[in-house]
Amino acid sequence: MKHPERIEDYLEHIAQAIQRATEYIAHLDNVSAFDKASAIRMPSYATSR
């Protein structure tokens, strides 16, 4: 890590991203619905496992 003094900022950004992701999928009935929705929005290289 280049700036250890900024760990609090990094963690806050991660927490915000988790909150946004949670809100994004809150309306979905199940995970397969998310997989179908994300496939439309993400390029194929981002969804390969």
C-alpha positions in Angstrom: 0.0 0.0 0.0 1.4 3.3 -1.0 -0.2 5.4 1.7 -0.9 3.5 4.9 -2.1 6.8 6.5 -5.1 6.7 4.2 -6.3 3.3 5.3 -9.4 4.8 6.9 -10.3 6.5 3.6 -9.8 3.3 1.7 -12.0 1.3 4.1 -14.7 4.0 4.0 -14.7 3.8 0.2 -15.0 0.0 0.4 -17.9 0.3 2.8 -19.7 2.7 0.5 -19.2 0.4 -2.5 -20.7 -2.5 -0.5 -23.6 -0.3 0.5 -24.2 0.7 -3.1 -24.0 -2.9 -4.3 -26.4 -4.0 -1.6 -28.9 -1.3 -2.6 -28.5 -2.3 -6.3 -29.4 -5.9 -5.7 -32.0 -5.4 -3.0 -34.9 -5.5 -5.4 -33.8 -8.8 -7.0 -35.6 -12.0 -6.0 -32.5 -14.2 -6.3 -28.9 -14.3 -7.3 -29.6 -15.7 -10.7 -31.6 -12.6 -11.5 -28.4 -10.6 -10.6 -26.3 -12.7 -12.8 -28.6 -12.1 -15.8 -28.8 -8.3 -15.0 -25.0 -8.0 -14.6 -24.3 -9.9 -17.8 -26.1 -7.1 -19.6 -24.1 -4.3 -18.0 -20.6 -5.9 -17.7 -18.3 -6.9 -20.5 -17.7 -10.6 -20.8 -14.1 -10.5 -19.6 -15.4 -9.0 -16.3 -17.8 -11.9 -15.7 -15.5 -14.8 -16.5 -14.6 -16.9 -13.5 
